[in-house]
Amino acid sequence: MGIKNCPETPRQRMINMMYIVLTAMLALNVAAETLEAFRVIDGSLIQTFGAVDSKNSQVYLAFEQQYAENAEKVKEWKIKADQVRVKTDSIVNYIWRLKEELVTASGSKPYDSSNSLDDERFSYVTMKGDTLVLKKEDDINTPSEIMIAQKRAAQLKGKIAEYKNFMISMIDNGNDSQLKEVIARELETADSKFNLRSGDRKPWENQYFENKPLASIMTLLSKLQIDVKNSEANLLNYLYSKIDASSYKFNKLDAQVIANSSIVLKGEEYVAEIFLAAIDTTVDPEIIVGGNRMPIVDGKAVYRLRPQETGTFKWSGVLKYKTPEGTIRSYDFNKEYQVTAPSVTISPKKMNVFYRGLGNPVDVSVPGIVKENLRIEMTNGKVTPSGNEWLVYPTELDEQGRKTKVTVYANVGGTEKLMGTMDFRVKKVPDPVAQIANLAGGNIKKEELRLEDGMLAVLEDFDFDLKFRITQFDVSITGAGGYTSTWKSTSARFTDEQKKQFNSLTVGSIIYFDNIRAKGDDGTDRPLDPISFKIR
């Protein structure tokens, strides 16, 4: 039907105009959300860049320390590492300057310290430390002019390709092809794949920098800086590993003493092996302990004794070795060992208490005894091994610790001995706290409440990995005239009716959540304290 047959009334024209304005506002909101996402991502990338740069600085420092200790051994690899640093700093700084040029050309101004900086504004910190606030985050024309028309994107692509070739050239041919592939993939600047619809390939420069908003280009440039830093990190670790690969692993001769334990139970045997590190096994050293020459087998001497008293005891000796030049070198050594009476340490992994219904992790250690030779028993429950620890499952509550005992036995020399017993208390797992939007009450925005799907049960300050699930709750809202209406949910999620009521809330409204129940992994069903919110 034509317009003449159905003329618009003034009211209709007003409605149409409002619709157009609303549509425009929605479009603006989507754009704003997209730009906000770029700001958040760029901020995260800058933090990651700083972390990688800090780690790389530590590796450079390690090169300096190694060079100071053995310049001849480290020189070749330190020179290459220094070259990597210069090349990396050059391209990273080039990207920093390119960022500043883009931001400045787009009309951004230095941040005025007299005013507070809005955390939600996209900002850029220059190499000199000045902060520039992006004036036009959605600017498309200026970046396209600089990156495409002025061919700065093509220059950047050339510098990345040059840097990639340099980095790969620092890697030896052979078994290091995987590292070359990693660096080549990180610094890839290939054109897009063949497009069947357009019938051509889109150049790398146009694909990433043509008709793109300033915020997205700043984020991409930050990503390229991290790619460069990651490549630097991979190559530095490779070069550092080459320091020892090209030389002897052992460049210092010394006497080595390895004992079965530095702590010995009274009446048990103390055993220690004494040998010269990095020595040819065809040449036996001479080892003297307490004035007695020790028998040598495969270049090692075995020292044995059986202490009968507790305490700390020292022993020493000398190892003599004939060098290839025929001279005799002596290496003195001193060791000590501790003799203790049988004892045991039983330590709960989480707290100084057990919780009923849970597997409570416990460390049990007996000096000088390996775990395989221990046996654990307990009253009021059971104990099961789990990796390097034990899990304790109490049966009944024991707040006073009168009926829960953990006893440890050790197999010593083929005989089982009692190492000790400890008493423990058994408590109930504490009740969780109901939360919505990570809040257990107080003020909340209507929009925040509407974004939530339901309620959570949270165990605050509880170290165990135990979960509770909300099984029901009521929502009560006081309306006009002081009348209160209630809507029930039989799960952890808000019902459609409850969500509908949330839409009608106004600033100052009070909303109550009570009759809350939660079920835990320990099988218990708990009533939880009510919570309430005031809409702000």
C-alpha positions in Angstrom: 0.0 0.0 0.0 1.5 3.4 -1.0 2.2 6.3 1.2 -0.6 8.4 -0.3 -3.1 5.7 0.6 -1.8 5.5 4.1 -0.5 8.9 5.2 1.6 9.1 8.4 0.2 10.8 11.4 2.5 13.0 13.5 2.5 10.3 16.2 3.6 7.7 13.6 6.4 10.0 12.3 7.6 10.5 15.9 7.7 6.7 16.5 9.6 6.2 13.2 12.1 8.8 14.2 12.6 7.2 17.6 13.1 3.8 15.9 15.9 5.2 13.7 17.6 6.8 16.8 17.3 3.6 18.7 18.8 1.6 15.8 21.7 4.1 15.6 22.3 3.8 19.4 22.4 0.0 19.2 25.0 0.2 16.4 27.1 2.6 18.5 26.8 0.2 21.5 28.1 -2.7 19.4 31.0 -0.6 18.1 31.8 0.5 21.6 31.8 -3.0 22.9 34.1 -4.1 20.1 36.6 -1.3 20.8 36.4 -2.1 24.5 37.4 -5.7 23.7 40.4 -4.4 21.8 41.4 -2.2 24.7 41.3 -5.1 27.2 43.2 -7.5 24.8 45.9 -4.9 24.2 46.3 -4.3 27.9 46.7 -8.0 28.5 49.2 -8.3 25.6 51.3 -5.4 27.0 51.5 -7.2 30.4 52.5 -10.5 28.7 55.2 -8.5 26.7 56.6 -7.2 30.0 56.7 -10.7 31.5 58.5 -12.3 28.5 60.9 -9.3 28.3 61.8 -9.8 32.0 62.5 -13.5 31.5 64.7 -12.8 28.5 66.6 -10.2 30.6 67.4 -13.0 33.1 68.8 -15.2 30.4 71.0 -12.4 29.2 72.2 -11.9 32.8 73.0 -15.7 32.9 75.1 -15.3 29.8 77.0 -12.5 31.5 77.6 -14.6 34.6 78.8 -17.6 32.6 81.1 -15.4 30.6 82.7 -13.9 33.7 83.4 -17.5 35.0 84.7 -19.0 31.8 85.1 -16.5 28.9 86.7 -18.9 26.5 83.9 -21.5 26.9 81.0 -19.0 26.6 82.4 -16.4 24.2 81.0 -17.8 20.9 77.5 -18.1 22.3 77.5 -14.8 24.2 78.4 -13.0 20.9 75.4 -14.6 19.2 73.1 -13.7 22.1 74.3 -10.1 22.0 73.5 -10.0 18.3 70.0 -11.4 19.0 69.4 -8.7 21.6 70.4 -5.9 19.1 68.2 -7.2 16.3 65.3 -7.8 18.7 65.5 -4.3 20.3 65.6 -2.8 16.8 62.4 -4.3 15.5 60.5 -3.9 18.8 61.5 -0.2 19.0 60.4 0.2 15.4 57.0 -1.0 16.3 56.8 1.2 19.4 57.6 4.2 17.2 55.0 3.1 14.6 52.4 2.9 17.3 53.2 6.4 18.5 53.0 7.8 14.9 49.6 6.2 14.4 48.2 7.5 17.8 49.7 11.0 17.3 48.4 11.3 13.7 45.0 10.3 14.8 44.8 13.4 16.9 45.6 11.9 20.3 47.1 14.2 22.9 49.5 13.6 25.9 47.7 12.7 29.1 47.4 15.7 31.4 48.5 14.7 34.9 46.2 17.2 36.5 43.2 15.2 35.5 42.4 11.6 36.5 42.9 9.0 33.8 39.8 7.1 32.9 40.6 3.3 33.1 38.1 2.7 30.3 40.0 4.9 27.8 42.4 3.3 25.3 45.9 4.7 26.1 49.4 4.2 24.8 52.7 4.7 26.7 55.5 6.0 24.5 59.2 4.9 24.7 59.9 8.0 26.7 57.2 7.1 29.2 54.6 9.6 28.1 50.9 8.5 28.1 48.8 9.3 25.1 45.1 8.8 25.3 43.5 7.7 22.0 41.1 10.3 20.8 39.6 8.3 17.9 39.7 4.6 18.7 37.5 3.9 15.8 39.6 6.0 13.3 39.9 4.0 10.0 41.2 6.7 7.7 44.4 7.7 9.4 45.8 4.1 9.9 44.9 3.2 6.3 46.7 6.3 5.1 49.9 5.6 7.0 50.0 1.8 6.8 48.8 1.3 3.2 49.1 4.6 1.3 52.5 5.4 2.8 53.5 1.7 2.7 54.5 1.5 6.3 52.9 -1.9 6.5 55.1 -3.1 3.7 58.1 -1.8 5.5 57.1 -3.6 8.6 56.6 -6.8 6.7 60.1 -6.5 5.3 61.6 -5.9 8.7 59.8 -8.9 10.1 61.0 -11.1 7.2 64.6 -9.8 7.7 64.4 -10.5 11.4 63.0 -14.0 10.8 65.8 -14.9 8.4 68.4 -13.7 10.9 67.0 -15.7 13.8 66.8 -18.9 11.7 70.4 -18.4 10.5 71.6 -18.5 14.1 70.3 -22.1 14.4 72.6 -25.0 13.3 71.4 -27.4 10.6 70.5 -30.9 11.7 68.5 -31.8 14.8 67.2 -28.2 15.4 64.8 -28.0 12.4 61.8 -28.0 14.8 63.0 -24.7 16.4 63.4 -23.2 12.9 59.8 -24.2 12.2 58.6 -22.6 15.4 60.3 -19.3 14.7 59.1 -19.3 11.1 55.6 -19.9 12.2 55.7 -17.2 14.9 57.0 -14.6 12.4 54.8 -15.6 9.5 53.7 -12.7 7.2 52.3 -14.7 4.3 49.4 -13.4 2.1 45.9 -14.7 2.7 44.8 -18.0 1.1 43.3 -18.0 -2.3 39.7 -16.7 -2.2 37.4 -18.5 -4.6 34.8 -15.6 -4.5 37.2 -12.8 -5.4 39.6 -15.0 -7.4 42.8 -13.6 -5.8 45.0 -13.5 -2.7 44.8 -10.6 -0.3 48.3 -9.2 0.6 49.3 -9.4 4.3 49.4 -5.6 4.5 45.9 -5.1 3.3 44.5 -8.1 5.2 45.5 -6.7 8.6 45.9 -2.9 8.2 43.5 -1.7 5.5 40.2 -0.1 6.7 40.8 -1.3 10.2 40.0 0.8 13.3 43.0 2.3 15.2 42.2 0.2 18.3 42.5 -3.1 16.3 45.7 -2.1 14.7 47.3 -1.1 18.0 46.3 -4.5 19.4 47.8 -6.3 16.3 51.1 -4.4 16.7 51.3 -5.4 20.4 50.7 -9.0 19.3 53.6 -8.7 16.7 55.9 -7.4 19.5 55.1 -10.5 21.7 55.8 -12.8 18.7 59.2 -11.2 18.3 59.9 -11.5 22.1 58.8 -15.2 22.1 61.1 -15.9 19.2 63.9 -14.2 21.1 63.2 -16.3 24.1 63.2 -19.6 22.1 66.5 -18.7 20.5 68.2 -17.5 23.7 67.3 -20.8 25.5 68.8 -22.7 22.5 72.0 -20.7 22.5 72.4 -21.0 26.3 72.0 -24.8 26.0 75.0 -24.8 23.6 77.4 -23.6 26.2 77.9 -27.0 27.8 77.1 -29.0 24.6 80.5 -27.9 23.1 82.7 -28.6 26.1 83.3 -31.3 28.7 80.5 -31.6 31.2 83.0 -32.0 34.1 85.9 -29.6 34.3 86.6 -29.9 38.1 87.8 -32.9 40.0 86.5 -33.4 43.5 85.9 -36.2 46.0 82.2 -37.2 46.1 80.6 -39.0 49.1 77.1 -40.4 48.7 75.5 -41.9 51.8 72.3 -44.0 51.9 71.1 -41.4 54.5 72.5 -38.7 56.7 70.1 -39.8 59.5 70.4 -43.3 60.9 68.2 -45.1 63.3 70.0 -46.5 66.3 71.1 -50.0 65.6 70.8 -49.7 61.9 73.6 -49.6 59.3 75.1 -46.4 57.8 76.4 -46.8 54.3 78.3 -44.3 52.1 80.0 -44.5 48.8 83.2 -42.4 48.1 84.4 -41.8 44.6 86.2 -39.2 42.4 83.8 -37.4 40.0 84.6 -37.4 36.3 87.6 -39.7 36.5 88.5 -42.5 34.1 87.2 -45.8 35.6 90.4 -47.6 34.4 92.4 -45.7 37.0 91.5 -46.4 40.6 92.1 -43.6 43.3 93.5 -44.2 46.7 90.9 -43.6 49.5 91.9 -43.4 53.2 89.4 -43.1 56.0 90.4 -43.0 59.7 94.0 -44.0 58.7 92.8 -47.1 56.9 93.1 -47.7 53.2 89.7 -48.6 51.7 89.2 -51.4 49.1 88.3 -50.0 45.7 85.8 -51.5 43.3 84.9 -49.8 40.0 86.6 -46.6 41.3 84.5 -46.5 44.5 85.0 -47.3 48.2 82.2 -48.2 50.5 82.3 -47.0 54.1 80.2 -48.9 56.6 79.5 -48.6 60.3 76.7 -49.6 62.8 76.1 -46.8 65.4 74.8 -47.8 68.9 74.3 -44.3 70.3 72.2 -41.3 69.3 73.7 -38.0 68.3 75.6 -36.3 65.5 78.9 -37.8 64.4 81.6 -36.6 61.9 84.0 -38.6 59.8 86.6 -37.6 57.2 89.2 -38.9 54.9 91.4 -38.2 51.9 91.2 -39.3 48.2 94.4 -39.4 46.2 94.5 -39.5 42.5 97.3 -39.7 39.9 96.9 -37.2 37.0 97.8 -38.1 33.4 101.1 -36.1 34.0 102.0 -38.5 36.8 101.5 -36.1 39.7 99.5 -37.0 42.8 96.6 -34.8 43.8 94.8 -35.1 47.2 91.1 -34.2 47.9 90.1 -34.0 51.5 86.4 -34.7 52.4 84.4 -34.3 55.6 80.9 -35.7 56.2 78.6 -36.1 59.2 75.6 -38.2 60.0 72.9 -38.1 62.7 71.7 -41.1 64.7 68.2 -40.8 66.1 65.8 -43.0 68.0 62.8 -44.2 66.0 60.3 -41.4 65.5 57.5 -40.4 63.1 56.0 -37.2 61.8 52.3 -37.2 60.8 51.3 -33.9 59.2 47.8 -33.2 57.7 48.3 -31.6 54.3 45.5 -29.0 54.7 44.9 -28.2 58.4 45.6 -29.5 61.8 42.3 -31.4 61.8 40.4 -34.0 59.8 37.0 -33.5 58.1 34.4 -36.2 58.0 33.3 -37.2 54.5 36.5 -36.2 52.8 39.8 -37.8 51.8 42.1 -35.8 54.1 45.7 -35.8 52.6 48.4 -36.6 55.2 52.2 -36.6 55.0 53.8 -39.4 57.0 57.6 -39.4 57.3 60.1 -41.5 59.3 63.7 -40.4 59.1 65.7 -42.9 57.1 62.7 -45.0 56.0 61.2 -44.9 52.5 57.4 -44.8 52.1 57.2 -48.4 50.8 58.4 -49.7 54.2 55.7 -47.8 56.2 52.3 -49.1 57.3 49.6 -46.8 58.6 46.6 -47.7 60.7 43.9 -45.5 62.3 40.9 -45.8 64.6 37.6 -44.1 63.6 38.2 -44.5 59.9 40.5 -45.9 57.2 43.8 -44.8 55.5 44.6 -45.5 51.8 47.9 -44.6 50.0 47.7 -42.0 47.2 50.9 -41.2 45.3 53.5 -39.8 47.8 51.0 -39.3 50.6 48.0 -41.0 52.3 44.3 -40.1 52.4 42.5 -40.4 55.8 38.7 -41.0 55.7 37.3 -40.4 59.3 34.0 -42.2 60.0 32.5 -40.2 63.0 32.8 -36.7 64.4 35.4 -36.4 67.1 35.6 -32.7 68.2 37.8 -33.5 71.3 40.1 -36.0 69.5 39.5 -38.8 72.0 38.9 -41.7 69.6 40.8 -40.8 66.4 44.4 -42.2 66.5 46.9 -42.6 63.6 49.6 -45.2 64.2 52.7 -45.7 62.0 54.8 -48.9 61.7 58.1 -49.2 59.8 59.8 -52.2 58.3 63.4 -51.9 59.6 65.8 -54.7 58.6 62.9 -57.1 58.0 61.3 -56.4 61.3 58.2 -54.2 61.8 58.6 -51.6 64.5 56.2 -49.1 66.0 57.3 -45.6 65.1 54.6 -43.5 66.9 50.9 -42.6 67.4 49.1 -39.3 67.1 45.6 -38.1 68.1 43.5 -36.0 65.8 40.1 -34.2 65.9 37.4 -34.8 63.4 35.1 -31.9 62.4 32.2 -31.4 60.0 32.9 -29.5 56.8 31.7 -25.9 57.4 28.5 -24.6 55.7 29.0 -22.8 52.4 27.8 -19.2 51.8 25.2 -18.4 49.1 26.5 -15.9 46.6 25.2 -14.1 43.5 27.6 -12.3 41.2 30.4 -13.2 43.8 28.4 -11.2 46.5 26.8 -12.5 49.6 24.5 -9.5 50.0 24.7 -5.7 50.0 24.2 -3.4 47.0 24.0 -4.6 43.5 23.1 -3.0 40.2 19.9 -4.2 38.4 21.9 -4.9 35.3 24.4 -7.1 37.2 21.6 -9.1 38.7 19.9 -9.7 35.4 23.2 -11.0 33.9 23.3 -13.8 36.5 21.8 -17.2 35.8 21.5 -18.3 39.3 23.0 -18.8 42.7 26.3 -20.4 43.9 27.3 -22.1 47.2 30.9 -21.1 48.0 33.1 -22.5 50.7 35.1 -19.5 51.9 38.7 -20.0 53.1 38.4 -23.7 52.8 41.5 -25.5 51.4 39.8 -28.7 50.2 38.5 -29.2 46.7 34.9 -29.7 47.8 31.9 -28.5 45.9 28.4 -27.6 47.0 25.4 -27.3 44.7 22.3 -25.1 45.4 19.2 -27.3 45.3 16.5 -24.7 46.1 15.8 -21.1 47.1 13.0 -18.6 47.4 13.0 -15.0 46.1 10.9 -12.4 48.0 10.3 -8.9 46.8 8.4 -6.2 48.8 6.2 -4.2 46.4 3.9 -1.2 46.7 1.8 -1.1 49.8 4.3 -3.2 51.8 3.1 -6.5 50.3 5.7 -9.2 49.9 5.5 -11.8 47.1 7.6 -14.9 46.9 8.8 -17.1 44.0 10.4 -20.5 44.4 13.2 -22.2 42.5 14.0 -25.9 42.9 17.5 -25.7 41.4 20.4 -23.4 41.4 19.1 -21.4 38.5 16.6 -18.4 38.4 13.2 -19.3 37.1 11.7 -17.4 34.2 9.2 -15.9 36.6 12.0 -14.8 39.0 13.9 -13.2 36.1 10.7 -11.4 35.0 10.4 -9.9 38.5 14.0 -8.7 38.4 13.1 -6.6 35.3 10.6 -4.7 37.4 13.0 -3.8 40.2 13.8 -0.1 40.7 16.6 1.7 42.5 16.2 1.2 46.3 14.2 -2.1 45.9 15.1 -4.8 48.4 15.2 -8.4 47.3 15.5 -11.4 49.7 16.8 -14.9 49.0 15.9 -17.4 51.7 14.9 -21.1 52.2 18.3 -21.9 50.6 19.5 -25.4 50.6 22.7 -26.9 49.1 24.1 -30.4 48.6 27.8 -31.2 48.9 30.2 -33.7 47.5 30.4 -35.2 51.0 26.7 -36.2 50.6 25.3 -33.7 53.2 22.3 -31.5 52.6 22.7 -28.1 54.2 20.4 -25.2 55.0 22.2 -21.9 54.2 21.8 -18.4 55.7 19.5 -16.1 53.7 21.0 -13.2 51.8 19.5 -9.9 50.6 20.4 -7.1 48.1 19.5 -3.5 47.7 19.2 -2.3 44.1 21.4 0.7 43.4 
